[in-house]
Every structure is written in C-alpha cells, then in structure tokens.
C-alpha cells in the first residue's frame, strides 16, 4: 500500500507529503509507522462474486448479495465459511449479535434469529418481542442469548441497526430515529441523500447529498466536514472516514482511489491500489484492513497502518 498527499477541493489541502504524514499520524493518536503490501484479493468459495456488501461491526464477517445466484450470504473472513441467509434478506437489514455468532433479520413483521454456526432459525413475532422485553432483563446474567434480545430495539432493527438513535433513508430523505420518534434531516438542502451512517459514538452522520457531495454533520444538522466530491463514505472511527475519489469522463470511470479523511481538519491520505477500481470501502477494526469491491464483483482487502487505541 502506498500513501500520497491528496487535495480534495480546497487549495489549502495540499501540504507536502512529510508534513501531511506527520499531522495525520499525530491525529490518529499513535498510528504505527509501517505498511504491509498492496491490495489482496479475497477468493470467495465457488468463485462467488459480490453485487453489494456490508461489514459486520467487529469486522470479521461480510454480508453480501451474490452476482451469481442473487442470494444474500455471510462470509467469515477468519473462518473462510460461507452461509446462505433466509430468502429475501437484504445485506443492510442484517444485525449481528455482539459475538457475531447470530444474525437478526426482520421480515414480514417477524424477527428471525439465525444461528450462523448451525443455520438454525427461530422466529419471534412483534407482539411476542414487545411483551418479552418486560422480563428478558432477568436473564441477563445466566442466559446471554435472551439478554441479547433485550438489548435490541424493534424500530432500529427495521432499518438494520441494533439500537436507537439510528439513521434511515426513506424515498431519498434522511430519517433520524430517536426515542422521541422520527425526524427528517436535510443538512444540505439536497434533492435526496445516499449512503448515510452513524458514527460509532452515535453523535454524527456521514453520507452523500446528491449532486453536492460527501458530508459529515452533527445530529442537529450542523456541518462538520464537506461537502466534497467523494463517494461511498463510511466510518473508520469517530474522527476518520473512508470514501472513494472517482475520475470519469461522463460515460465511464477512468480511475478511482480510496481516501482516508480526518473530518475535523480536512486532511486526507490517498491509498494507491495498483489501478484497481475501488468501490464501497469498509474498515475492519479487527484486522486494521480496508475491504472493498470492484465493478466486476471481486472482493479485496488492503492493510493500513495499525491504529493503536
């Protein structure tokens, strides 16, 4: 992996490479000074290919829709296992248990609890789930499985999250789910929004405003970063995001690269990928790797400098 200085929009964003490297390393609070190779292809079982994917919160599993058979599957990055999820499951609707041994999926007003080891399923209706919340906390010490259910929020599950606050898209509109109800957000007065997500500490939103660019804002819509001409933003931690910078001629993509951005300073690093066309980068804190796909549906990872927490 090679790193070079990157200017996104403002002329002030073009410091010399040694200055940029020093500042970004300091702001990452102990980023180790090493790199480990270039992008590595992940060979999925049966030469499967990816239409779209999400990464589990811990970063050890990938949920994707297959280009081959259109099924939604979970691939274990450490175990190299591939499991088909129930028919009709969408990647963004899958919520993992904290130990990542189970998946929770809402379908037809029912919660499916899917065991990723045995492929067994249990179904819980909405009314049963609501009534169970009154007594499930008693099981928090000796029955971790039921305690896990107690920590889930039904409204959050509907949009692919464990708890609220949560962010959702409805007809291109940003919807913030809170305990008090739903609130429509429009921080950049955009026609519609794409790819929204909450920061790990649930205090910030990153996303794309159509025709305007990538942004980060507080829950009160105050802009922190952007808008910038970047695509597919996702969180690394509460201070950094990943995104892709794409160069096209109006008809086809000429090149793309992954950009690591400090949302507070605007400083960025670009990650060279040997001319691979990167899409939808996601960061795995379990391995300090970035996972991304190509237009052909191939999955790759690239090791970045180790972030010491």
Backbone as numpy.savetxt, mean C-alpha at the origin, in Angstrom:
# Nx Ny Nz CAx CAy CAz Cx Cy Cz
20.97 -1.62 -6.93 20.13 -0.44 -6.93 21.00 0.79 -6.93
20.79 1.70 -7.83 21.54 2.93 -7.83 20.63 4.08 -7.47
21.21 5.10 -6.88 20.44 6.24 -6.40 20.98 7.49 -7.06
20.09 8.36 -7.54 20.52 9.61 -8.14 19.63 10.74 -7.67
20.13 11.95 -7.77 19.35 13.11 -7.36 18.16 13.29 -8.29
17.04 13.76 -7.76 15.83 13.86 -8.56 15.16 15.20 -8.38
14.85 15.88 -9.42 14.04 17.09 -9.38 12.65 16.73 -9.82
11.64 17.04 -9.01 10.26 16.71 -9.38 9.59 17.90 -10.06
9.64 19.07 -9.42 8.92 20.20 -9.99 9.63 21.52 -9.75
10.05 21.73 -8.53 10.59 23.02 -8.15 12.10 23.03 -8.36
12.65 24.12 -8.88 14.10 24.18 -9.10 14.91 23.94 -7.84
14.36 24.29 -6.70 15.09 24.13 -5.44 15.36 22.67 -5.11
14.67 21.76 -5.79 14.81 20.35 -5.49 16.00 19.70 -6.20
17.01 20.48 -6.68 18.12 19.88 -7.39 19.44 20.09 -6.64
19.58 19.58 -5.42 20.87 19.66 -4.73 21.83 18.66 -5.32
23.12 18.86 -5.07 24.10 17.90 -5.55 23.92 16.58 -4.84
24.36 15.52 -5.47 24.03 14.18 -4.99 24.55 13.91 -3.58
25.74 14.42 -3.24 26.26 14.12 -1.90 25.47 14.89 -0.84
24.98 16.10 -1.16 24.16 16.86 -0.22 22.82 16.16 -0.02
22.18 15.76 -1.13 20.90 15.06 -1.06 21.02 13.77 -0.27
22.08 13.01 -0.53 22.25 11.74 0.16 22.39 11.96 1.67
23.15 13.00 2.04 23.37 13.27 3.46 22.07 13.68 4.14
21.33 14.61 3.54 20.10 15.10 4.15 19.06 14.01 4.27
18.90 13.23 3.23 17.89 12.17 3.27 18.27 11.10 4.26
19.57 10.80 4.34 20.01 9.80 5.30 19.76 10.26 6.73
20.02 11.55 7.00 19.78 12.09 8.34 18.31 12.06 8.68
17.44 12.44 7.72 16.01 12.51 8.01 15.40 11.14 8.16
16.05 10.11 7.61 15.56 8.75 7.80 16.01 8.18 9.14
16.68 8.98 9.94 17.06 8.60 11.31 17.84 7.30 11.37
18.93 7.26 10.63 19.80 6.10 10.77 19.75 5.16 9.60
19.50 5.68 8.40 19.50 4.83 7.22 20.90 4.26 7.00
21.01 2.94 6.98 22.33 2.32 6.85 22.94 2.62 5.49
24.26 2.75 5.45 24.93 3.17 4.23 25.31 1.96 3.36
24.33 1.22 2.92 24.67 0.14 2.00 23.54 -0.09 1.02
23.88 -0.67 -0.11 22.90 -1.03 -1.13 23.12 -2.50 -1.48
22.10 -3.14 -2.01 22.28 -4.57 -2.27 21.66 -4.97 -3.60
22.33 -4.57 -4.66 21.95 -5.10 -5.96 20.84 -4.35 -6.66
20.37 -4.94 -7.74 19.34 -4.34 -8.58 18.04 -5.10 -8.40
17.06 -4.74 -9.23 15.74 -5.36 -9.12 15.82 -6.85 -9.39
15.12 -7.61 -8.56 15.11 -9.07 -8.66 13.70 -9.55 -9.02
13.59 -10.37 -10.00 12.29 -10.89 -10.42 11.80 -11.96 -9.44
10.51 -11.89 -9.09 9.88 -12.89 -8.24 9.14 -13.87 -9.15
9.59 -15.11 -9.17 8.96 -16.11 -10.02 7.77 -16.74 -9.31
6.58 -16.34 -9.72 5.36 -16.87 -9.12 5.11 -18.30 -9.58
4.47 -19.13 -8.76 4.16 -20.51 -9.16 3.35 -20.55 -10.45
3.62 -21.57 -11.25 2.90 -21.80 -12.52 3.02 -20.60 -13.46
4.12 -19.84 -13.33 4.37 -18.67 -14.19 3.21 -17.69 -14.19
2.56 -17.56 -13.03 1.43 -16.65 -12.91 1.88 -15.21 -13.14
0.92 -14.37 -13.54 1.20 -12.95 -13.75 0.17 -12.10 -13.03
0.53 -10.85 -12.75 -0.25 -10.00 -11.88 -1.00 -8.92 -12.67
-2.30 -8.80 -12.39 -3.08 -7.70 -12.94 -2.98 -6.48 -12.01
-3.16 -6.71 -10.72 -2.99 -5.67 -9.70 -2.69 -6.37 -8.39
-2.04 -5.64 -7.45 -1.68 -6.30 -6.19 -1.67 -5.30 -5.05
-1.79 -5.85 -3.84 -1.58 -5.08 -2.61 -0.63 -5.89 -1.73
0.02 -5.19 -0.83 0.98 -5.82 0.09 0.38 -5.83 1.49
0.55 -6.93 2.20 0.03 -7.02 3.56 0.76 -6.01 4.45
0.13 -5.58 5.57 0.74 -4.56 6.43 2.15 -4.91 6.93
2.36 -6.17 7.31 3.69 -6.57 7.77 4.66 -6.67 6.60
4.14 -7.00 5.43 4.97 -7.04 4.24 5.49 -8.42 3.88
4.82 -9.48 4.35 5.27 -10.84 4.03 4.37 -11.54 3.02
3.26 -10.91 2.65 2.32 -11.54 1.70 1.84 -10.51 0.68
1.57 -11.01 -0.51 1.03 -10.18 -1.58 -0.32 -10.75 -2.00
-1.31 -9.89 -2.11 -2.62 -10.28 -2.64 -2.71 -9.73 -4.05
-3.03 -10.59 -5.00 -3.08 -10.12 -6.39 -4.18 -10.81 -7.18
-4.62 -10.13 -8.22 -5.53 -10.72 -9.19 -4.70 -11.21 -10.37
-4.93 -12.45 -10.76 -4.12 -13.08 -11.79 -4.53 -12.65 -13.20
-3.53 -12.37 -14.03 -3.79 -12.12 -15.44 -4.13 -13.41 -16.19
-3.75 -14.54 -15.59 -3.94 -15.82 -16.27 -5.38 -16.33 -16.12
-5.89 -16.38 -14.88 -7.23 -16.95 -14.66 -8.19 -16.01 -13.95
-7.74 -14.77 -13.70 -8.58 -13.72 -13.09 -8.98 -14.04 -11.65
-8.32 -15.00 -11.01 -8.60 -15.30 -9.62 -7.76 -14.40 -8.70
-8.27 -14.15 -7.51 -7.51 -13.39 -6.51 -6.79 -14.37 -5.60
-5.50 -14.15 -5.38 -4.65 -15.11 -4.69 -3.76 -14.40 -3.68
-3.26 -15.18 -2.72 -2.29 -14.69 -1.75 -0.98 -15.46 -1.96
0.10 -14.72 -2.15 1.41 -15.33 -2.32 2.27 -15.00 -1.11
2.80 -16.03 -0.45 3.69 -15.84 0.69 5.10 -15.58 0.22
5.62 -14.40 0.50 6.94 -14.02 0.00 8.07 -14.80 0.66
7.85 -15.26 1.89 8.86 -16.06 2.59 8.65 -17.54 2.35
7.38 -17.98 2.40 7.10 -19.42 2.26 7.01 -19.86 0.81
6.85 -18.88 -0.12 6.67 -19.16 -1.56 5.43 -20.04 -1.78
4.37 -19.74 -1.02 3.12 -20.47 -1.16 2.10 -19.62 -1.89
1.21 -20.27 -2.61 0.16 -19.58 -3.37 -1.19 -20.18 -3.00
-2.11 -19.31 -2.54 -3.44 -19.76 -2.10 -4.50 -18.97 -2.83
-5.50 -19.67 -3.39 -6.63 -19.01 -4.03 -7.62 -18.55 -2.97
-8.05 -17.30 -3.05 -9.07 -16.78 -2.15 -10.46 -17.07 -2.71
-11.52 -16.95 -1.89 -12.88 -17.24 -2.37 -13.22 -16.43 -3.62
-14.03 -17.02 -4.49 -14.41 -16.38 -5.76 -15.02 -15.01 -5.50
-14.66 -14.05 -6.35 -15.22 -12.71 -6.24 -14.44 -11.77 -5.35
-13.41 -12.28 -4.65 -12.62 -11.43 -3.75 -11.78 -10.45 -4.56
-11.78 -9.18 -4.14 -10.92 -8.16 -4.74 -9.73 -7.90 -3.82
-8.52 -7.70 -4.38 -7.34 -7.51 -3.53 -7.49 -6.44 -2.47
-8.13 -5.31 -2.80 -8.23 -4.20 -1.86 -9.22 -4.47 -0.73
-10.01 -5.55 -0.84 -10.99 -5.84 0.20 -10.46 -6.83 1.23
-9.23 -7.30 1.06 -8.67 -8.32 1.95 -7.97 -7.65 3.13
-8.36 -8.06 4.35 -7.74 -7.57 5.58 -7.07 -8.75 6.28
-5.83 -8.59 6.68 -5.09 -9.68 7.32 -5.18 -9.60 8.84
-5.15 -10.78 9.48 -4.97 -10.80 10.93 -3.56 -10.32 11.24
-3.32 -9.96 12.49 -2.01 -9.39 12.83 -0.87 -10.38 12.63
-1.15 -11.69 12.79 -0.10 -12.68 12.54 -0.08 -13.14 11.08
-0.96 -12.57 10.27 -1.04 -12.84 8.83 -1.30 -14.31 8.50
-1.96 -15.01 9.42 -2.35 -16.39 9.15 -3.79 -16.51 8.68
-4.54 -15.42 8.81 -5.93 -15.40 8.38 -6.19 -14.16 7.54
-7.20 -14.28 6.67 -7.67 -13.14 5.89 -9.14 -12.93 6.19
-9.54 -11.67 6.33 -10.94 -11.31 6.56 -11.46 -10.63 5.30
-12.60 -11.12 4.80 -13.15 -10.63 3.54 -14.65 -10.42 3.71
-15.13 -9.22 3.39 -16.57 -8.97 3.41 -17.16 -9.31 2.05
-18.26 -10.07 2.06 -18.93 -10.44 0.82 -20.41 -10.65 1.10
-21.27 -9.90 0.40 -22.73 -10.05 0.55 -23.16 -9.94 2.01
-22.66 -8.90 2.68 -23.04 -8.62 4.07 -22.64 -9.74 5.02
-21.63 -10.51 4.63 -21.10 -11.55 5.50 -19.59 -11.43 5.57
-19.07 -11.72 6.75 -17.63 -11.70 6.94 -17.09 -13.11 6.78
-16.19 -13.29 5.82 -15.54 -14.58 5.61 -14.19 -14.56 6.32
-13.99 -15.51 7.22 -12.70 -15.68 7.89 -11.99 -16.83 7.19
-10.92 -16.52 6.47 -10.24 -17.49 5.62 -8.88 -17.84 6.22
-8.69 -19.12 6.55 -7.43 -19.59 7.10 -6.44 -19.81 5.95
-5.33 -19.07 5.96 -4.37 -19.13 4.86 -3.52 -20.40 4.88
-3.53 -21.13 6.00 -2.77 -22.37 6.08 -3.60 -23.57 5.63
-4.84 -23.63 6.11 -5.70 -24.79 5.80 -6.70 -24.52 4.69
-6.87 -23.25 4.30 -7.87 -22.82 3.31 -9.31 -23.03 3.80
-9.48 -23.24 5.10 -10.82 -23.37 5.66 -11.45 -22.00 5.83
-12.78 -21.95 5.71 -13.49 -20.69 5.85 -14.57 -20.78 6.92
-14.79 -19.66 7.59 -15.92 -19.51 8.50 -16.65 -18.24 8.10
-17.98 -18.27 8.19 -18.78 -17.12 7.78 -19.55 -16.56 8.96
-19.49 -15.24 9.11 -20.17 -14.56 10.19 -21.06 -13.47 9.60
-22.36 -13.50 9.92 -23.28 -12.48 9.43 -23.09 -11.16 10.15
-23.62 -10.09 9.57 -23.44 -8.76 10.15 -24.07 -8.65 11.53
-25.28 -9.21 11.68 -25.96 -9.14 12.98 -25.20 -9.94 14.03
-24.71 -11.13 13.64 -23.95 -11.95 14.57 -22.66 -11.25 14.97
-22.01 -10.61 14.01 -20.77 -9.88 14.29 -21.04 -8.75 15.28
-22.13 -8.01 15.05 -22.46 -6.88 15.92 -22.77 -7.33 17.35
-23.53 -8.40 17.47 -23.89 -8.89 18.81 -22.68 -9.51 19.51
-21.81 -10.13 18.74 -20.63 -10.76 19.32 -19.68 -9.73 19.92
-19.68 -8.51 19.36 -18.78 -7.47 19.86 -19.04 -7.17 21.34
-20.22 -7.50 21.82 -20.56 -7.21 23.21 -19.84 -8.13 24.18
-19.45 -9.32 23.71 -18.83 -10.25 24.64 -17.47 -10.79 24.20
-17.05 -10.49 22.98 -15.78 -11.05 22.48 -14.57 -10.59 23.29
-14.66 -9.43 23.94 -13.48 -8.94 24.66 -13.12 -9.85 25.82
-14.07 -10.63 26.31 -13.75 -11.58 27.38 -12.74 -12.63 26.93
-12.65 -12.82 25.63 -11.77 -13.87 25.09 -10.38 -13.33 24.77
-10.12 -12.08 25.07 -8.88 -11.46 24.61 -7.62 -12.12 25.17
-7.72 -12.78 26.33 -6.55 -13.41 26.93 -6.36 -14.84 26.44
-7.42 -15.61 26.44 -7.22 -17.04 26.16 -7.74 -17.49 24.80
-8.34 -16.61 24.03 -8.80 -16.99 22.69 -8.44 -15.87 21.73
-7.23 -15.91 21.22 -6.73 -14.82 20.39 -7.52 -14.68 19.10
-8.07 -15.78 18.59 -8.82 -15.72 17.34 -10.07 -14.85 17.50
-10.80 -15.04 18.59 -11.99 -14.22 18.82 -11.61 -12.79 19.21
-10.50 -12.66 19.91 -10.03 -11.32 20.25 -9.71 -10.53 18.99
-9.20 -11.20 17.98 -8.90 -10.56 16.71 -10.17 -9.97 16.10
-11.25 -10.72 16.14 -12.52 -10.23 15.61 -13.00 -9.01 16.38
-12.77 -9.02 17.67 -13.21 -7.90 18.50 -12.53 -6.61 18.08
-11.33 -6.69 17.56 -10.58 -5.49 17.19 -10.91 -4.99 15.78
-11.80 -5.67 15.08 -12.18 -5.25 13.74 -13.41 -4.35 13.78
-13.51 -3.45 12.79 -14.67 -2.58 12.65 -15.36 -2.90 11.33
-16.67 -3.16 11.38 -17.41 -3.58 10.19 -17.34 -2.54 9.08
-17.52 -1.26 9.44 -17.49 -0.20 8.43 -16.11 -0.09 7.78
-15.07 -0.31 8.58 -13.72 -0.29 8.03 -13.49 -1.49 7.12
-14.01 -2.65 7.51 -13.86 -3.84 6.68 -14.48 -3.66 5.29
-15.55 -2.87 5.23 -16.21 -2.64 3.95 -15.31 -1.96 2.93
-14.30 -1.25 3.41 -13.39 -0.56 2.50 -11.97 -1.10 2.61
-11.84 -2.32 3.14 -10.55 -2.98 3.16 -9.60 -2.53 4.24
-10.14 -2.14 5.41 -9.30 -1.73 6.53 -9.75 -2.46 7.79
-8.90 -2.44 8.80 -9.21 -3.11 10.06 -10.07 -2.24 10.97
-9.67 -0.99 11.12 -10.33 -0.10 12.06 -10.50 1.27 11.41
-11.30 2.13 12.06 -11.42 3.50 11.60 -10.56 4.41 12.48
-10.05 5.54 11.96 -10.40 6.11 10.67 -9.88 5.28 9.50
-10.60 5.39 8.39 -10.22 4.70 7.16 -10.59 5.60 5.98
-9.94 5.39 4.86 -10.20 6.21 3.68 -10.76 5.32 2.58
-11.72 5.88 1.81 -12.37 5.11 0.76 -12.59 6.02 -0.44
-12.84 5.39 -1.58 -13.22 6.10 -2.80 -14.65 5.71 -3.17
-15.50 6.70 -3.43 -16.85 6.44 -3.91 -17.11 7.36 -5.10
-17.19 6.74 -6.29 -17.38 7.52 -7.52 -16.32 8.60 -7.67
-15.08 8.26 -7.30 -13.98 9.19 -7.45 -13.85 10.20 -6.33
-14.76 10.17 -5.36 -14.73 11.10 -4.25 -13.99 10.48 -3.06
-13.22 11.31 -2.36 -12.52 10.84 -1.15 -13.51 10.84 0.01
-13.64 9.68 0.66 -14.53 9.55 1.80 -13.72 9.11 3.01
-13.74 9.93 4.05 -13.07 9.60 5.31 -14.09 9.01 6.27
-13.83 7.78 6.71 -14.70 7.12 7.68 -14.17 7.37 9.08
-15.03 7.95 9.92 -14.68 8.23 11.31 -15.77 7.67 12.21
-15.52 7.66 13.49 -16.53 7.19 14.43 -17.80 8.02 14.34
-17.65 9.30 13.99 -18.80 10.18 13.90 -19.60 9.99 12.62
-19.02 9.26 11.64 -19.70 9.05 10.37 -18.76 9.24 9.20
-19.34 9.49 8.02 -18.56 9.64 6.80 -18.43 11.12 6.44
-17.25 11.48 5.94 -17.00 12.87 5.55 -16.32 12.89 4.19
-16.89 13.66 3.26 -16.27 13.80 1.95 -15.17 14.84 2.01
-14.01 14.50 1.45 -12.86 15.40 1.42 -12.55 15.80 -0.03
-12.11 17.05 -0.20 -11.72 17.52 -1.52 -10.59 18.54 -1.37
-9.41 18.07 -0.96 -8.32 19.00 -0.63 -7.79 19.82 -1.80
-7.98 19.35 -3.05 -7.42 20.04 -4.20 -8.48 20.42 -5.24
-9.76 20.39 -4.85 -10.84 20.77 -5.75 -10.71 20.03 -7.09
-10.57 18.70 -6.99 -10.33 17.88 -8.17 -11.63 17.25 -8.69
-11.61 16.87 -9.97 -12.77 16.18 -10.54 -12.96 14.84 -9.86
-11.86 14.11 -9.68 -11.91 12.89 -8.88 -10.50 12.52 -8.43
-10.45 11.53 -7.52 -9.20 11.13 -6.89 -8.91 9.66 -7.16
-7.63 9.30 -7.01 -7.17 7.93 -7.24 -6.21 7.53 -6.12
-6.12 6.24 -5.85 -5.09 5.62 -5.01 -4.93 6.25 -3.63
-6.01 6.54 -2.89 -5.83 7.13 -1.57 -5.42 6.08 -0.53
-4.64 6.50 0.45 -4.29 5.61 1.57 -3.94 6.46 2.78
-4.16 5.88 3.96 -3.82 6.55 5.22 -2.41 6.19 5.65
-1.75 7.15 6.26 -0.42 6.89 6.83 -0.53 5.88 7.96
0.56 5.21 8.30 0.51 4.22 9.39 -0.05 4.76 10.70
0.20 6.07 10.99 -0.33 6.63 12.23 -1.74 7.19 12.09
-2.36 7.00 10.91 -3.76 7.37 10.66 -4.01 8.88 10.76
-2.99 9.70 10.49 -3.16 11.14 10.59 -3.05 11.87 9.25
-2.63 11.16 8.20 -2.39 11.80 6.91 -2.92 10.92 5.77
-3.20 11.56 4.65 -3.69 10.87 3.46 -2.77 11.18 2.30
-2.36 10.15 1.55 -1.69 10.40 0.28 -2.59 9.86 -0.83
-2.50 10.47 -1.99 -3.34 10.04 -3.10 -2.99 10.84 -4.35
-3.80 10.66 -5.38 -3.61 11.37 -6.65 -4.89 12.12 -6.98
-4.78 13.42 -7.23 -5.89 14.22 -7.72 -5.81 14.22 -9.24
-6.85 13.74 -9.90 -6.84 13.57 -11.37 -6.53 14.90 -12.06
-5.51 14.86 -12.95 -5.14 16.03 -13.71 -4.32 17.04 -12.93
-4.06 16.76 -11.64 -3.33 17.70 -10.80 -2.04 17.10 -10.28
-2.13 15.91 -9.67 -0.92 15.24 -9.23 -1.03 14.59 -7.88
0.09 14.00 -7.46 0.17 13.32 -6.16 0.28 14.35 -5.04
-0.38 14.05 -3.93 -0.40 14.97 -2.80 -0.41 14.19 -1.49
-0.10 14.89 -0.40 -0.28 14.39 0.96 -0.95 15.50 1.75
-1.97 15.14 2.52 -2.65 16.14 3.33 -3.00 15.57 4.70
-3.26 16.47 5.65 -3.78 16.07 6.95 -5.25 15.69 6.78
-5.84 15.09 7.81 -7.25 14.71 7.74 -8.16 15.92 7.64
-7.65 17.09 8.00 -8.44 18.32 7.87 -8.26 18.97 6.50
-7.64 18.26 5.54 -7.43 18.67 4.14 -6.27 19.65 3.95
-5.54 19.98 5.01 -4.38 20.85 4.87 -3.27 20.12 4.11
-2.81 20.70 3.01 -1.80 20.07 2.17 -0.43 20.12 2.84
0.23 18.97 2.87 1.59 18.86 3.42 2.61 18.81 2.30
2.27 18.07 1.24 3.20 17.85 0.13 2.43 17.85 -1.18
3.05 18.46 -2.21 2.47 18.42 -3.54 1.54 19.59 -3.80
0.79 19.46 -4.93 0.78 18.31 -5.83 2.01 18.26 -6.75
2.42 17.04 -7.06 3.54 16.79 -7.95 3.15 15.77 -9.01
3.87 15.78 -10.12 3.57 14.89 -11.23 4.16 13.51 -10.96
3.51 12.79 -10.07 3.90 11.43 -9.71 2.66 10.56 -9.71
2.85 9.25 -9.80 1.73 8.32 -9.85 1.89 7.22 -8.79
0.76 6.59 -8.45 0.71 5.41 -7.57 1.45 5.60 -6.25
1.13 6.64 -5.48 1.84 6.83 -4.20 1.44 5.80 -3.16
2.37 5.46 -2.29 2.10 4.56 -1.17 3.06 4.92 -0.04
2.72 4.53 1.18 3.48 4.93 2.35 4.66 3.99 2.61
5.79 4.57 3.01 6.91 3.82 3.57 6.80 3.85 5.08
6.64 5.05 5.63 6.36 5.27 7.05 5.61 6.58 7.14
5.59 7.20 8.30 4.81 8.42 8.47 5.46 9.66 7.85
6.68 9.51 7.35 7.43 10.64 6.80 7.75 10.50 5.32
7.78 9.26 4.83 8.19 9.02 3.44 7.12 8.28 2.65
7.02 8.63 1.37 6.16 7.89 0.44 6.99 7.42 -0.75
6.47 6.37 -1.40 6.97 5.92 -2.69 5.98 6.34 -3.77
6.48 6.58 -4.97 5.61 6.87 -6.10 6.40 6.56 -7.37
5.76 6.66 -8.51 6.46 6.47 -9.78 6.44 7.77 -10.57
7.56 8.06 -11.20 7.69 9.19 -12.11 7.69 8.62 -13.53
6.71 9.03 -14.32 6.51 8.43 -15.64 6.74 9.46 -16.74
7.50 9.07 -17.75 7.72 9.91 -18.93 7.04 9.24 -20.12
6.13 9.97 -20.77 5.44 9.39 -21.93 5.33 10.44 -23.03
4.95 9.99 -24.22 4.79 10.89 -25.36 3.33 11.15 -25.70
2.45 10.82 -24.76 1.03 10.99 -24.99 0.36 9.75 -25.52
1.15 8.78 -25.96 0.60 7.54 -26.52 1.11 6.32 -25.77
2.37 6.34 -25.41 2.95 5.22 -24.70 3.99 5.68 -23.70
4.22 4.83 -22.69 5.21 5.15 -21.67 6.61 4.96 -22.24
7.45 5.97 -22.08 8.83 5.88 -22.55 9.76 5.37 -21.46
9.50 5.78 -20.22 10.30 5.31 -19.10 9.56 5.61 -17.80
9.94 4.91 -16.75 9.38 5.19 -15.43 10.41 4.79 -14.39
10.35 5.43 -13.24 11.24 5.10 -12.14 10.51 5.31 -10.83
11.01 4.63 -9.80 10.43 4.76 -8.47 11.11 5.91 -7.74
10.30 6.73 -7.08 10.80 7.90 -6.37 10.48 7.73 -4.87
11.47 7.97 -4.02 11.30 8.00 -2.57 11.29 9.45 -2.13
10.20 9.91 -1.48 10.01 11.32 -1.19 9.82 11.55 0.31
10.51 12.54 0.84 10.25 13.04 2.18 9.13 14.06 2.07
7.98 13.78 2.66 6.80 14.64 2.46 6.93 15.99 3.15
7.85 16.11 4.10 8.00 17.36 4.84 9.00 18.31 4.18
10.06 17.75 3.60 11.08 18.59 2.97 10.94 18.64 1.46
10.26 17.67 0.86 10.17 17.59 -0.59 11.37 16.95 -1.24
12.41 16.65 -0.44 13.60 16.01 -1.00 13.25 14.60 -1.47
13.93 14.17 -2.54 13.60 12.87 -3.12 14.84 12.15 -3.62
14.73 10.84 -3.73 15.72 9.99 -4.39 15.02 9.18 -5.46
15.66 9.01 -6.58 15.14 8.12 -7.61 15.91 6.82 -7.59
15.21 5.74 -7.86 15.79 4.40 -7.78 15.85 3.81 -9.18
17.06 3.66 -9.71 17.24 3.13 -11.06 16.92 1.65 -11.10
16.21 1.22 -12.14 15.70 -0.16 -12.20 16.08 -0.88 -13.49
17.23 -0.53 -14.05 17.69 -1.22 -15.27 16.66 -1.19 -16.38
16.05 -0.01 -16.57 15.09 0.23 -17.65 13.79 -0.56 -17.51
13.56 -1.15 -16.35 12.26 -1.78 -16.11 11.20 -0.70 -15.95
10.01 -0.98 -16.44 8.90 -0.04 -16.31 8.13 -0.37 -15.03
8.35 0.41 -13.99 7.79 0.11 -12.67 6.38 0.65 -12.51
5.52 -0.15 -11.88 4.16 0.25 -11.58 3.83 -0.14 -10.14
3.04 0.70 -9.47 2.46 0.40 -8.15 3.49 -0.07 -7.13
4.50 0.73 -6.80 5.50 0.29 -5.81 4.91 0.23 -4.40
5.30 -0.79 -3.66 4.86 -0.98 -2.27 6.09 -1.33 -1.43
6.14 -0.80 -0.21 7.29 -1.04 0.65 6.99 -2.12 1.68
7.90 -3.08 1.82 7.79 -4.12 2.83 8.75 -3.81 3.96
8.21 -3.45 5.13 9.07 -3.17 6.26 9.69 -4.44 6.82
9.13 -5.61 6.47 9.68 -6.87 6.96 11.06 -7.15 6.37
11.28 -6.69 5.13 12.54 -7.00 4.45 13.25 -5.76 3.92
12.70 -4.56 4.18 13.24 -3.34 3.60 13.37 -3.46 2.08
12.31 -3.95 1.48 12.28 -4.09 0.03 11.09 -3.34 -0.55
11.27 -2.90 -1.78 10.17 -2.34 -2.55 9.73 -3.40 -3.55
8.44 -3.67 -3.57 7.87 -4.58 -4.56 7.10 -3.76 -5.59
7.23 -4.15 -6.85 6.49 -3.45 -7.91 6.20 -4.42 -9.05
5.27 -4.04 -9.89 4.93 -4.88 -11.05 5.26 -4.13 -12.33
5.32 -4.87 -13.43 5.53 -4.29 -14.74 4.22 -4.40 -15.54
4.10 -3.67 -16.66 2.89 -3.78 -17.48 2.62 -5.20 -17.97
3.66 -6.02 -18.04 3.49 -7.40 -18.48 3.01 -8.32 -17.36
2.86 -7.76 -16.14 2.36 -8.55 -15.03 3.43 -9.28 -14.25
4.69 -8.93 -14.46 5.77 -9.55 -13.70 5.96 -8.81 -12.38
6.39 -9.54 -11.37 6.60 -8.98 -10.03 8.10 -8.91 -9.75
8.55 -7.75 -9.24 9.96 -7.55 -8.92 10.10 -6.98 -7.51
11.28 -7.15 -6.94 11.62 -6.50 -5.68 12.98 -5.87 -5.81
13.20 -4.82 -5.04 14.51 -4.18 -5.00 14.81 -3.82 -3.55
15.98 -4.18 -3.10 16.40 -3.91 -1.73 16.84 -2.46 -1.63
16.34 -1.76 -0.60 16.82 -0.41 -0.36 17.66 -0.40 0.89
18.27 0.74 1.18 19.09 0.85 2.37 18.27 0.50 3.59
18.84 -0.15 4.53 18.12 -0.59 5.72 17.78 0.58 6.61
16.49 0.69 6.95 16.05 1.76 7.82 16.07 1.26 9.26
16.87 1.86 10.08 16.98 1.46 11.48 15.97 2.25 12.30
15.00 1.54 12.89 13.95 2.24 13.66 14.40 2.57 15.05
